[in-house]
């Protein structure tokens, strides 16, 4: 009698998962400090959006009022299924182009794979998942690069196009405009639970694999110029960067923020990533959290993977979770 092979859990081959593995925002800003003014002596094209405000992607101007949007994103497995991991990582990488108001055109794969520990067939499944999502987005996949890596990692470098006069950035938020969020929070705690217990949240998977294409198009059509996507730095971290760059204060109505089913229960059970706690530590000096309990603050800082768009304006179907107001003592206020 033969024994069925044990199911391989990809998350057990990585020290963390998804965007929760990002270098903490405070450390990252220290690493890139001083690089914003560095550029070529004779540039081949104008850099419209660069490192200055921590935007989701770079934008360079090309002929005809168009811009090229360039971004890259990759991470360790956030789910155990290889095909689903590929789909999530691709949706997450494409999201940065949508967050800038652009359209992805071509992507290349970035793959790290522990050849001696995991079969090549699983790597092929990861790439197949990524290809499917790119094709759904109308984006070519033109090859890529792979390395033998102690941990599995996957993502994409994506190039898109954008109307330079309608690009969406971190620094364009204006006092008096509403604040909208296009996907619910809670992916981080649900993924932490899944890594620890194997319990999959189908709602979280559906959220992470959903493209931000329609939300990005709706934002451009509505004339929105301020926005970002919510990923590893959590809602509070990305909102802090946005309000700081724009010289305004963001006021969040905690009761209006949507969450995935089971997120609060996962938090109560202690499934909180180190990345989430680091997010909260980073923003705490700049955020007024006096109106909400500690657990609510953790959920607002929850490290998301392939989260929604956070927009300075309203789009159909997205809840308004607050507003931008003139700069106050705190950069973000949660009420």
N, C-alpha and C positions, 0 to 999 in steps of 0.2 A: 504494500500500500504506500502511495506517495503522499507526502504532506504538502499542502498548498503553501506557497511562499508567503512570508509575512508581508503585510502591507507596509510600504516604505512611506514614512512620514517626513516630508521634506523639511518641515519646521524644526525637526530635531537635529538637523545638520547645520544649524545656524545659531549664533549667539543671541540674535534678536530677530525681528521680523518687520518687513515693510519700511515705511517712512519713519517708524519709531527708532530705526537705526541711524538716523541722521546725526551728524556731529551737532552737539547742542548749539543753539543759535548764538549765544554769547561767545562761545569759543570760535565759531565760524566767522563772526564779524571781526574778531581779533586777528584771525588768520589772513583775511582779505583786506584788512585796513592798509591804506596806502597804495593799493593797486588801482584804485579808480581813476587816478590821473595819469596812469601809464598807458601810452598808446604809441603806435608807429609814427616815425618822423614824417613819412609820406604815405598816408593811408590810402588804400585803394577804394574805400567807400566810407561814407559818413556813418558813425555809430550813433543811432538815435536813442537806443536804450541799452545801458550797460550795467556795470556793477553798483552804480551810485546808491540806488534805493532798494536793492535786493529784490528786483523784479523776477518774474518767473522765467523769462527768456531774454536773450539779446535780440535787438532789432537793428539791422543796417539798411540804409536807404539804397534802393536801386532805381532804375529808370521808370518813368511813367507814374510817379507818385506812390509806387509800391515799396514795400519793405520785405526783407527776408527775416523770418523769425527762426532763431536757432536755440535749441535747448537739448539737454540730456538728463536722463533720470534712470537709476537702477537701484535695486535693493535685494536683500535676502528674502527667502520665501515667507509669505504672510499666511499661506494656506498649505496644506499637505499635498493636494492634487497638483501635479505638474502642469497640466493643461490650463487649469484655472489660474495658477500662479502666472503663467505667461500672459493670459488675458488681462489680469489685474495690472501687471507691470506695464503692459503696452498702453492700456487706458490711462494710467497714471502719467506716463511720459507724454502722450498726446495732449493731456490736459493743459500743460504749460503753454502750448500754442493757442488753444481755445481761450485760456485766461488772458492772453494778450489781444484778443479779438481777431485772431488769425485763423487760417485754414492749413492743416498739415498737408504736405505734398509728398515727402519722401522720408523714410526712416531707415536707419541701419541698426542691426542688433548689437547688443553688448552682453556677452555671456561669460560668466565665470563658473567652472564646473569641476568638482572633485572627482576626477576620472577613476581613481582607485576605490572610491567609496560608493558612487552612484552610477547606475548603468547609463550608457549613451542614449538608450531608448527614451529615458525620462527627459534628457536634454532636448531631444527631438520634439517631445510633447510640449515642453515649455515654448520652444520656438514656434510650434504650430499654433498654440494659443495666441501668441503675440501677433502672428501673421493674420489670424482670423479677425482680431480686433482692428488691426491696421486696415484691412480690406473693408471692414464695416465703415471705417472713417473715410474711405476713398483715398487712402494714403499708400503709396508704393513702399515695399520693403526691398532695399537694394543691396543686401549682404550684411556685413558687419565684422565683428572681431570677437574672438574667444580666447580664453586662457585657462590653464589648469589652476584651480583655485581651491584652497582648503574648505571654503564654504560655497554653496551654490548662490549665484547672483545673476540677475537678469534685468535688462531694461533696454532702452533705445535712445539713440541720438536722433532728433527729429528736426527737419527743416520745413518751414511753412511760409506762407505769404500773408501780408496784411496791408491794408490801406494805411499808410503812415499817418494820415490826418485823422484816423479813427482808432488809433492804437489805444489799448487799455493798459494803464500802468498803476503802480502803487501810489504814485505821488499826485494823483489828480483828484482826490476826494475834496469835496466842497461842503462847507457848513450849510445845513439846511436841507441836505439830501438824505433820503432813507437808506437803510442798510439792509440788503437782502442776502439770503443764503439758499443755494439751490439744491443741496443735499443735506440730509440729517447727519448729526454727529453720532459718535459712539462706536465707530469702527475699531478704534484702538483697543478699548477694553474688551470688546467681543473677540478680537483677534488674539489678545493675550489669554483669554479663557480657552480659545480653541487650541493654542499652542500648548497650554498646560494640560488640557483634558481631552482633546480630540473632538470636542463638541463644536460642530460647524453651525454658524449662523448663516442660513441661506439669504436672509435679508441683507446682511453685511456684504456677502459675496455679490449679490445683485447690485448693490450700491457701488461697490468698487469696480465692477466691470462695466458699469454704465458710462458711456462717453459724455463729456461735457459739451459736445458739439451744439446741441440745440440751445443750451443755456448761453453759450458764447455768441451764437448768432442772434439770439434775442437781445442780448446786451448791446451788441453793435447796432441793431435795428432801433433800440430805444435811445440811442445816443449816449450810452453810458461810457465814461472815459476812465473811471476808477474801479479797479478790481484786482483780484488775485485768486488763486485756488487755495483751499485749506488742506494742507498735507501735514508733514511731520512736526511743524511747530504749533499745531493746534489752532483752534479759532482765535484764542487770545493772542498767540504769538504772531500770527499772520495779520490780525487786525491791528496790533500794536505797531508793526512795521508800516502798515498802510497809513494809519493816522499820523504817525511820527513823520513820515516822508511828506505828508500833505499839510502839516502844520495845523491840524485840527484835533478835536477830541471825538472819539467814537463812544456813543452811549448804547449799551446793549440791554435789551429787555430780556432777562434770563427766562422768564416764563414763555417767551415767544420762540425760543430756540428749539428746533425739532430734534428728536433723538430716535435712533433705531430701537426696535423692540428688544428688550433684554439688556440694554446698555446699563441702566441703573442697577439692575440685579447683578451684572458682572462687576460693576464698580463696588457694590456692597460686599461682594465675595472676595474682594482684594485683588482683582485682576487688572492691575495698573502697571504700565510699563515704566521703566526708568526714564525713557524719553519724555513721557507725560509729566513726570515730577520735575524734570529739568526745565521743561517749558514753563511750568508755573513758577519755579524759582526765578527764572529769567525775567518774566514780566511783572512779578509781584511789586517791585518798587515803583512801577509806572501805572499800575492799575488799581482802581478803587474797588475792592472786593468786599467792602464792609456789609453790603446788603445781602450777601449770599453765604450759605454754609460752606465748609471746606470741601465737602463732596461735590457740590455744584461747581466750585472753582476747578476741581480736578477734571470734571467732564468738559468744561469749557476749554481746558488746556490739553485735552485728550489728543494724542498724536494720531492723526488721520492718515490713511493710505488711500490715494485716489479719491479724495474728497470733492466736495462741490465748489462752485464759484462763490466768492464773497464780493458783492457788488455795491457800488455807490449809486443806487438807483433801483427801480422796480422792474421786474420781468414777470411775465405771466406764469402762474403756478408756483412761484417761489415766495416763501413767507418773508415778511419784513420783520427783522429781529432787532431793529434799533434805528439810530440816525447819527449823522455827523453834525457836530455843533462847533462853535468857535472854541479854540484851545482853552482848556481849563487847567487846573492844577495837575490833574492826571491825564495821561494820553488816552486811556480807556477807562470808562466807568461802567460797572455792571450794577443794574438796579433791580 
